[in-house]
């Protein structure tokens, strides 16, 4: 038996390793010179390696750091076309993706047209694809649905999609429908779709917008903001017409949920910070309904609330069923309506979790041969898998195995597979797929995405060719990099730093998210108490001591149902953990959130 297939060797290679996060020494020193504490400097230096810009826009986010919409190429042309449709009383289609970014974009566009520009609801058509039946972007079924409308829209505005949909855009254009694309996904190598009236996308090679990492909802917000300016310039709206600032609450949700960069992006950090302040005013029914469901101790919301509570519920609806309930929830005019739609989203989210658990278990079993062979990526085909949960399962594989993962399931179109992938640091997933296409074009007729996530369409009979080309493409990027699950921490905390004051110090650097991970620390603790908790006993409640201090801790999903931990009271653990503010009936206390633990000694 060779080493690659040795089960002991495989277990060792897949053992998660707690490692210190690499730190930018120059930035670490600079941050302290500019007044940050040692701990804050440590956090920045571990997340912004090579960053040479100003720190102030990142550590003190402000809307004044937003670039003007006119810096987006085609934005003026897009805004003038939308303004003309408003003035001429045209019917307008709003076509967006079905995920949180798409739904929040839809809300921004629709509320702006109705509430600020006075467009009657009857002249607007919401066009959101069904993930299973229609697929992503400007799909052929959505085009047919648009052409069947009576009266037809003269203009279709997209958000969070459209950059790779030239054939369908050309079909709409041939029928006399102008398409204004607003998007943030990477464009195909041949460039923007030429049949579109305008293509507003910060990733365009000819675009001067200083931040190409903004989400689709932010692009839509900028385009609609510029449209307001155009209508004021034309004398069609009074100068006193409100600006779109209140809609930044939706932009904040879409930005966090779409996992765009919150690292070196002043724009994303500004809109999330400002948007959270708006959300926590609880002026919209959707925010109040969510706060009611999560409980009084959930307020004020933070970026984690948006990313792990609101985002999954909205995404679950689009993953499993029709996404319009999510739109109705976001647009609800009263608390009862919002609560009713949220109940639907919540039920879907519970169903999604059950489907995800089953698919993840099957995917892990199917991944074993690739892991034994030490392949640079995991590609699994789940014959009975649900296409709406592919991306989540891919994320679970990345976390478990420390290598890129693609999960494929049967597509609605006969003979086709659809798939979602997630990446690791060091691999640009869309670039890998572009290289895959170059190696085997017949095996990858459709793909799109960005650095961290992407989607594919693969002919079933070409799955083997696709996998071989994809593994070659990934291998070319990663080279000889050793692949294993990494748990990167920000080092240790002194006993006196295990406090709410330290948590305040860390939260002052928020918001945290993709490319600006929440602080994670490592340390050794003595187990004083432990007990399984949760409906199925999979979570672990702990009491840990470090020196004289005794700390409460929770480790979610630490166990499989019916399993007991491999350590007990009196054992010493090496833990990777976050600091958490535990609120209970108005009282606040520090709680450790354990991400991983391994026994050092056993009593």
Secondary structure, 3 states (H helix, E strand, C coil): CCHHHCHHHHHHHCCCEEEECCCCHHHHHHHHHCCCCHHHHHHHHCCCCCCCCCCHHHHCCCHHHCCCHHHCCCHHHHHHHHHHHHHHCCCEEEEECCCHHHHHHHHHHHHHHHHHCCCCHHHEEEEECCCCCCCCCCCHHHHHHHHCCCCCCCEEEEECCCCCCHHHHHHHHHCCCEEEEEECCCCCCCCCCCCCCEEEECCCCCCCCCCCCCCHHHHHHHHHHHHHHHHHHCCCCCCCCCCCHHHHHHHHHHHHHCCCCCCCCHHHHHHHHHHHHHHCCCCCHHHHHHHHHHCHHHCCCCHHHHHHHHHHHHHHHHHHCCCHHHHHHHHCCCHHHHHHHHHHHHHHHHHHHHHHHHHHHHHHHHHHHHHHCCCCEEEEECCCCCHHHHHHHHHHHHHHHCCEEEEEEECCCCCEEEEEEECCCCCCHHHHHHHHHHHCHHHCCEEEECCCEEEEEEEHHHHHHHHHHHHHHHHHHHCCCCCCCEEEECCCCCHHHCCHHHHHHHHCCCCCECCECCCCEEEEEEEEEEEEECCCCCEEEEEEEECCEEEEEEECCCCCCCCCCCCCCCCEEEEEEEEEEEEECCEEEEEEEEEEEEEEECC
